[in-house]
Amino acid sequence: MAERGGRPPLAEERGQSTVEYALVLGAFLAMAVALAALWRFLGQGAAADIAARAASHGLGAGTVSALQDVLLY
């Protein structure tokens, strides 16, 4: 196949699109796996347990009085 107008043959352009397709497909699959892992993590209640443990450390006697001051202002 002869080059037209100084442009490379179409085979190189097809190769580039194949590489781009593979990169996009890989990124999409990685995103889908990450979302599935997040869904499973949230579905098991692990996130709620972590939030409950963190909240229990933050609620001391001084915190309740500070919240009352803020809310009553």
C-alpha positions as CSV (number, residue, x, y, z in Angstrom):
1,M,0.0,0.0,0.0
2,A,1.4,3.3,-1.0
3,E,1.5,6.3,1.2
4,R,-1.0,9.1,0.3
5,G,0.0,12.7,0.8
6,G,3.0,11.9,3.0
7,R,0.7,10.2,5.6
8,P,1.6,6.8,7.1
9,P,-0.5,3.7,6.1
10,L,-3.7,3.0,7.9
11,A,-2.3,0.1,9.7
12,E,-0.5,2.4,12.1
13,E,-3.7,4.3,12.8
14,R,-5.5,1.1,13.5
15,G,-2.8,0.0,15.9
16,Q,-3.1,3.3,17.8
17,S,-6.8,2.9,18.2
18,T,-6.3,-0.6,19.5
19,V,-3.9,0.6,22.1
20,E,-6.2,3.4,23.1
21,Y,-9.1,1.0,23.4
22,A,-7.1,-1.4,25.6
23,L,-6.1,1.5,27.9
24,V,-9.7,2.7,28.2
25,L,-11.0,-0.8,28.8
26,G,-8.3,-1.4,31.4
27,A,-9.2,1.8,33.2
28,F,-12.9,1.0,33.1
29,L,-12.4,-2.5,34.5
30,A,-10.2,-1.1,37.3
31,M,-13.0,1.4,38.2
32,A,-15.6,-1.3,38.1
33,V,-13.6,-3.6,40.4
34,A,-13.0,-0.7,42.8
35,L,-16.7,0.2,42.9
36,A,-17.6,-3.5,43.5
37,A,-15.1,-3.6,46.4
38,L,-16.5,-0.4,47.9
39,W,-20.1,-1.7,47.5
40,R,-19.1,-4.9,49.4
41,F,-17.3,-3.0,52.1
42,L,-20.3,-0.7,52.7
43,G,-22.7,-3.6,52.4
44,Q,-21.0,-5.6,55.2
45,G,-21.4,-2.7,57.6
46,A,-17.7,-2.2,58.1
47,A,-17.9,1.5,57.3
48,A,-20.7,2.0,59.9
49,D,-18.6,0.2,62.6
50,I,-15.6,2.4,61.8
51,A,-17.8,5.5,62.0
52,A,-19.4,4.4,65.3
53,R,-15.9,3.7,66.9
54,A,-14.7,7.1,65.7
55,A,-17.8,8.9,67.0
56,S,-17.5,7.3,70.5
57,H,-14.0,8.8,70.9
58,G,-15.2,12.3,70.0
59,L,-18.2,12.5,72.3
60,G,-16.8,13.5,75.7
61,A,-18.4,15.6,78.5
62,G,-16.8,18.8,77.1
63,T,-18.1,18.0,73.6
64,V,-21.8,17.8,74.7
65,S,-21.6,21.2,76.5
66,A,-19.9,22.8,73.6
67,L,-22.6,21.5,71.2
68,Q,-25.3,22.9,73.6
69,D,-23.6,26.3,73.5
70,V,-23.4,26.3,69.7
71,L,-27.0,25.1,69.2
72,L,-28.5,27.5,71.8
73,Y,-26.7,30.5,70.4
